[in-house]
Amino acid sequence: MTDQDQGTTHFGFQTVPEADKAGMVHGVFTRVASRYDIMNDLMSGGVHRLWKDAMMDWLAPRPGQRLLDVAGGTGDIAFRFLKRATGASAVVLDMTESMLVEGRKRAEAERQAERLDWVVGDAMALPFPTNSFDVYTISFGIRNVTRVQDALAEAYRVLRPGGRLMVLEFSHIPNDLLQKAYDAYSFNVIPVMGQIVAKDRDSYQYLVESIRKFPDQETFAGMIRKAGFGQVKYRNLTMGVAALHSGWKL
């Protein structure tokens, strides 16, 4: 019997009731919201910006498209998308209102205000009609969802026929020695950095653990196919530290 059959799921390395996870994740991101962007730069040495640019390069936004960026937090993906696609619009959805508040404070938010909406909502029950969006993105957010398969099914539902899913998430390095070195950095440095910069060691301990619990590239690609997507492909970034997954609603 799986964890989900028993009504439990993972919160980092802890096993918790499914009903509790969303609130626990909400607590993490509420606590770290004001320092989230700074910590991303510090933890990755700024490389997360290159990964997000690589996401846009593969996505190739087109004029007039409508984007839904789920777990969009402070707007990184939506801002990049709108800069590349004239006449496009974007909705940033996040379960944590304080993350959206931080996003609205950014200078880009003011410049793109007429093309951008901010919505509090749940990836597993999107508050939008079927066939509403041309593009669905989720960046470093899907591993925090209680039931990932449900979120993928919702992504498929709200995309129009011909629409595209793209997921950017931490993944697995296919070299055991490099993975061990990366683990040593993650578990020994990132929580300490979280304590010093964000005054919150526990939240960053969870974030590191959640990366380790997320499925590897092939397994996650299979989950995307199960949700109904076709032409499913992935690309490793920085040797597999992160990966981009792409699928189409055909």
Buried (B, 14 or more C-beta within 10 A) or exposed (E): EEEEEEEBBBBBEBEBEBEBBBEBBBBBBBBBBBBBBEBBEBBBEEBBBBBBEBBBEEBEBEEEBBBBBBBBBBBBBBBBBBBBBEEBBBBBBBBBBBBBBBBBEBEBBEEBEEBBEBBEBBBBEBEBEEEBBBBBBBBBBBBBBBBBBBBBBBBBBBBBEEBBBBBBBBBBBEEEEEBEEBBEEBBEBBBEBBBEBBEBBBBBBBBBBBBBEBBEBEEBBEBBBEBBBEEBEBBBBBEBBBBBBBBBBE
